[in-house]
Amino acid sequence: MAKKESSVDTVKPKWRPRKGALPEAVAKERATLFAALRPIVEMLGVMVGPNVEVLLHDMTNPEHSILAIANGHISNRDVGGSIISGPRDDVGFYEAQRQLSIKGEGLHSVMLNYPTVTDGGLRLRSSTVLFRDSLGEPYAALCLNADMTMFEATHAWLEGFLMRSQAKPAHPAQPQPEMDTLMQEIISDAVRRLGKPVSMMNKDEKTQAVQAMLRRGLFIVKGGVELAAQALGVTRFTIYNYMEVLRQRGDTDEASFPKNMTRGSKRA
């Protein structure tokens, strides 16, 4: 059963990390769904054509979340890639982070037809289904990303010449960026938005940079805190202090924070 969501709920969730092992029945339930969705990814990739990317994510393994992918040349991703390697301004990604901190009913969430942009500048229309198990915990996401530039160009061509369009050959997938490269891109983008070198930033500006990194999921993957500290010229404990300030402000979702941060924790 699924519920449609026209926009992302802005209610701040409370972080509830799983305690103890996953029950065997639930683990089998999850494995069964993953096994059922893998061939569906392949089928959809063929049926919808090379301009629509189809992905299956394991949301419990953010560093290597991509279990299956079709037409990965659109976002330059492959199996084993990280969830943070996806398009920018991805409403589905932000909502998935939020949902991971919520234990609710066993209802699947559907996010439809929202705009995203790849790192290469391609404008996409995206949709995501977030699956929950019988405990109400989200764990899988099925995503579609349509490259609209091709559709728009084809529409204009048809209008101009009233002829059958010629399909463009799909661009071969480039080598997948390493995790460190993806993380460095997130950090560089966050720093660049401040418009000044790190050596000239004050505490508030560095906190703003950390907030931008949080929103793009940097700290849910291993090593994110250390890389951010190195880039900003501070200690990892200072990065945690910046995040605690943001948490106290309440303008950043709990699911964006590292798992080893618990509400009310304080670091030197």
C-alpha positions as CSV (number, residue, x, y, z in Angstrom):
1,M,0.0,0.0,0.0
2,A,1.4,3.4,-0.9
3,K,0.6,7.0,0.0
4,K,1.3,9.9,-2.4
5,E,3.1,12.9,-1.2
6,S,2.8,16.2,-3.2
7,S,5.6,17.9,-1.2
8,V,8.1,17.0,1.5
9,D,6.9,17.3,5.0
10,T,8.9,19.9,6.9
11,V,8.2,18.4,10.4
12,K,11.5,17.7,12.1
13,P,11.8,14.0,13.0
14,K,13.5,12.6,16.0
15,W,16.5,10.3,15.3
16,R,15.7,6.8,16.3
17,P,18.7,4.5,15.4
18,R,17.9,0.7,15.3
19,K,18.7,-1.1,18.5
20,G,19.6,-4.8,18.2
21,A,19.6,-7.2,15.3
22,L,16.9,-7.1,12.6
23,P,14.3,-9.9,13.2
24,E,14.8,-12.8,10.9
25,A,11.3,-12.5,9.4
26,V,11.8,-8.9,8.5
27,A,15.3,-9.6,7.0
28,K,13.7,-12.2,4.8
29,E,10.9,-9.8,3.9
30,R,13.5,-7.2,2.8
31,A,15.5,-9.7,0.8
32,T,12.4,-10.9,-1.0
33,L,11.5,-7.3,-2.1
34,F,15.0,-6.6,-3.3
35,A,15.0,-9.9,-5.3
36,A,11.7,-8.9,-6.8
37,L,12.7,-5.4,-7.7
38,R,16.0,-6.2,-9.4
39,P,14.5,-7.6,-12.6
40,I,11.9,-4.8,-12.6
41,V,14.8,-2.3,-12.8
42,E,16.1,-4.1,-15.9
43,M,12.7,-4.3,-17.5
44,L,11.8,-0.7,-17.0
45,G,15.2,0.4,-18.3
46,V,14.5,-1.3,-21.6
47,M,10.9,-0.3,-21.9
48,V,11.2,3.4,-21.1
49,G,14.3,3.9,-23.2
50,P,17.8,5.1,-22.7
51,N,16.8,8.6,-21.5
52,V,15.3,7.4,-18.3
53,E,17.5,6.1,-15.5
54,V,16.1,3.5,-13.1
55,L,17.7,2.7,-9.8
56,L,17.2,0.4,-6.8
57,H,18.7,1.7,-3.5
58,D,19.4,-0.1,-0.2
59,M,18.8,2.9,2.1
60,T,20.5,1.1,5.0
61,N,23.9,1.1,3.2
62,P,24.4,4.7,2.1
63,E,28.1,4.2,1.0
64,H,27.1,1.5,-1.5
65,S,23.4,1.9,-1.8
66,I,22.9,1.2,-5.5
67,L,21.9,-2.5,-5.9
68,A,20.6,-2.3,-9.5
69,I,20.7,0.4,-12.1
70,A,19.6,0.8,-15.8
71,N,20.7,3.6,-18.1
72,G,23.3,4.8,-15.6
73,H,25.0,7.0,-18.2
74,I,22.5,9.7,-17.3
75,S,24.0,10.4,-13.9
76,N,27.3,8.5,-14.4
77,R,26.6,5.9,-11.7
78,D,26.8,2.1,-11.4
79,V,26.0,-0.7,-9.0
80,G,27.8,-0.2,-5.7
81,G,27.7,3.6,-5.9
82,S,26.7,5.8,-3.1
83,I,23.4,7.6,-2.6
84,I,25.2,10.9,-2.3
85,S,26.4,10.6,-5.9
86,G,22.9,11.3,-7.2
87,P,21.5,14.5,-8.7
88,R,21.5,17.9,-7.0
89,D,18.4,19.3,-5.2
90,D,16.9,15.8,-5.1
91,V,13.7,16.0,-3.1
92,G,13.5,12.2,-3.0
93,F,17.0,12.0,-1.4
94,Y,16.1,14.6,1.3
95,E,12.8,12.9,2.0
96,A,14.5,9.5,2.2
97,Q,17.0,10.9,4.8
98,R,14.1,12.2,6.8
99,Q,12.1,9.0,6.5
100,L,15.0,6.9,7.8
101,S,14.7,8.6,11.2
102,I,10.9,7.8,11.4
103,K,9.4,4.5,12.4
104,G,5.8,4.5,11.3
105,E,3.2,2.4,9.7
106,G,4.1,-0.1,6.9
107,L,3.0,2.4,4.2
108,H,5.2,3.1,1.2
109,S,5.9,6.8,0.4
110,V,5.6,8.1,-3.2
111,M,7.3,11.3,-4.4
112,L,6.3,12.2,-8.0
113,N,7.6,14.3,-10.8
114,Y,10.1,16.7,-9.1
115,P,13.0,18.5,-10.8
116,T,16.6,17.6,-10.3
117,V,19.9,18.4,-12.0
118,T,23.0,16.1,-12.6
119,D,26.5,17.2,-11.9
120,G,26.9,17.5,-15.7
121,G,24.1,20.0,-15.9
122,L,21.3,17.7,-17.3
123,R,17.8,18.7,-16.2
124,L,15.8,15.8,-15.0
125,R,12.3,14.9,-13.9
126,S,12.4,12.4,-11.0
127,S,10.1,10.1,-9.0
128,T,10.8,7.9,-6.0
129,V,9.0,5.2,-4.1
130,L,10.3,4.6,-0.6
131,F,9.5,1.1,0.8
132,R,8.9,0.2,4.4
133,D,9.0,-3.2,6.0
134,S,6.4,-4.7,8.3
135,L,8.0,-2.8,11.3
136,G,7.3,0.5,9.5
137,E,11.1,1.1,8.9
138,P,12.1,2.5,5.5
139,Y,14.9,0.5,3.8
140,A,14.5,0.5,0.0
141,A,14.0,3.1,-2.7
142,L,13.0,2.7,-6.4
143,C,13.9,5.9,-8.4
144,L,13.3,7.1,-12.0
145,N,15.2,10.0,-13.4
146,A,14.2,11.2,-16.9
147,D,16.6,13.3,-19.0
148,M,14.3,16.1,-20.1
149,T,16.8,17.8,-22.5
150,M,16.3,15.0,-25.0
151,F,12.5,15.1,-24.8
152,E,12.5,18.9,-25.1
153,A,14.9,18.8,-28.1
154,T,12.8,16.2,-29.8
155,H,9.6,18.1,-29.3
156,A,11.1,21.2,-30.8
157,W,12.5,19.3,-33.7
158,L,9.2,17.7,-34.5
159,E,7.4,21.1,-34.3
160,G,10.0,22.6,-36.7
161,F,10.2,19.9,-39.3
162,L,7.1,17.7,-38.8
163,M,9.2,14.6,-39.3
164,R,10.1,11.6,-37.3
165,S,12.9,12.4,-34.9
166,Q,16.2,10.5,-34.9
167,A,17.1,9.0,-31.6
168,K,20.4,10.2,-30.2
169,P,22.9,7.5,-29.3
170,A,23.3,7.0,-25.6
171,H,26.5,8.5,-24.2
172,P,28.8,5.7,-22.8
173,A,29.1,5.7,-19.0
174,Q,32.2,7.4,-17.7
175,P,34.2,5.8,-14.9
176,Q,32.3,6.2,-11.6
177,P,33.8,8.8,-9.3
178,E,35.5,7.4,-6.2
179,M,33.8,8.1,-2.9
180,D,36.5,10.5,-1.8
181,T,36.0,12.5,-5.0
182,L,32.3,12.7,-4.4
183,M,32.8,13.9,-0.9
184,Q,35.4,16.5,-1.9
185,E,33.0,17.8,-4.5
186,I,30.3,18.3,-1.8
187,I,32.9,20.0,0.5
188,S,34.2,22.3,-2.4
189,D,30.6,23.3,-3.3
190,A,29.8,24.2,0.3
191,V,32.9,26.3,0.6
192,R,32.5,28.0,-2.8
193,R,29.0,29.2,-1.8
194,L,30.5,31.4,0.9
195,G,32.5,33.3,-1.7
196,K,35.7,33.6,0.3
197,P,38.8,31.4,1.1
198,V,38.6,29.3,4.2
199,S,41.4,31.3,5.9
200,M,39.1,34.3,5.9
201,M,36.0,32.6,7.2
202,N,34.7,33.2,10.7
203,K,32.9,30.7,12.9
204,D,29.4,31.5,11.6
205,E,30.5,31.1,8.0
206,K,32.2,27.8,8.7
207,T,29.0,26.7,10.4
208,Q,27.1,27.7,7.2
209,A,29.5,25.5,5.2
210,V,28.9,22.6,7.5
211,Q,25.1,23.0,7.1
212,A,25.5,22.9,3.3
213,M,27.5,19.6,3.7
214,L,24.9,18.2,6.0
215,R,22.1,18.8,3.6
216,R,23.9,16.9,0.8
217,G,24.5,13.9,3.1
218,L,28.2,14.2,3.6
219,F,28.2,13.1,7.2
220,I,26.1,9.9,6.8
221,V,29.1,8.3,5.0
222,K,32.3,7.2,6.7
223,G,35.1,9.8,6.7
224,G,32.9,12.8,6.0
225,V,33.6,14.5,9.3
226,E,37.4,14.1,9.0
227,L,37.4,15.5,5.4
228,A,35.3,18.5,6.3
229,A,37.6,19.2,9.3
230,Q,40.6,19.1,7.0
231,A,39.0,21.4,4.4
232,L,37.9,24.0,7.0
233,G,41.2,23.9,8.9
234,V,39.6,22.8,12.2
235,T,39.5,19.6,14.3
236,R,36.9,16.9,13.9
237,F,35.5,17.9,17.3
238,T,35.0,21.4,16.1
239,I,32.9,20.0,13.2
240,Y,30.8,18.2,15.8
241,N,30.4,21.4,17.7
242,Y,29.2,23.2,14.5
243,M,26.7,20.4,13.9
244,E,25.4,20.7,17.5
245,V,24.8,24.4,17.0
246,L,22.8,23.6,13.9
247,R,20.9,20.9,15.7
248,Q,20.0,23.4,18.5
249,R,18.7,25.8,15.9
250,G,16.4,23.1,14.6
251,D,16.7,24.0,10.9
252,T,18.4,20.8,9.8
253,D,16.8,17.3,9.7
254,E,18.0,14.9,12.4
255,A,18.6,12.2,9.7
256,S,21.4,14.3,8.2
257,F,23.6,14.0,11.3
258,P,26.1,11.2,11.8
259,K,24.7,8.1,13.5
260,N,27.2,8.4,16.4
261,M,25.6,11.8,17.4
262,T,22.7,11.4,19.8
263,R,20.3,14.1,20.8
264,G,21.7,16.0,23.7
265,S,25.3,14.8,23.1
266,K,28.1,17.3,23.6
267,R,31.6,17.1,22.3
268,A,34.7,19.1,23.2
